[in-house]
């Protein structure tokens, strides 16, 4: 069993920045891929970005050039740096991890972009 704990969400004005963090309760060296997904009210959960164990990143077209995913294996943590935020980025952001023990989701953190 593994837990993922997200932090860093909040309210920000359009054009602002936030950094989300997701800490895993077990060693990141047993985690293949970590990622961020988001779900806006009334919409399906969608991929935001993923990062593999070798550091290769993948982004949704809607966030390319604005968001950056990174991971620190020594801290068992994945980050999502979000810049130039737009109102349409408003959603609950979920961390996920694919590991040797299975697939896990975090509890989610709310990001609201509004003036």
Order of alpha helices (4+ residues) and beta strands (2+ residues): beta-beta-beta-beta-beta-beta-beta-beta-beta-beta-beta
